[in-house]
Amino acid sequence: MDNQYAIIDFETTGLKAGYHRIIEVGAVIVTDGEITDSYAQLMDPGEHIPSFITELTGISNAMVRGQPSPEQVM
């Protein structure tokens, strides 16, 4: 049987869980120590991304404009 697991990463508009919105999700599937699949999606949080988050993540308001909402992606 394969040794398989997923690694998932979220970027958000801030640091408070349950308050700030998701702006990106990324995931990789690792099988027997090798990445075998990946997924990444930007999301429009419906609110302004603060400049300190853009500096931290590299994700700007312009990048998420027109992307699906977090609800649509999840």
Buried (B, 14 or more C-beta within 10 A) or exposed (E): EEEEEEEEEEBBBBEEEEEBBBBBBBBBBBEEEEEEEEEEBBBBBEEEBEEEBBEEBEBBBEBBEEBEBBEEBE
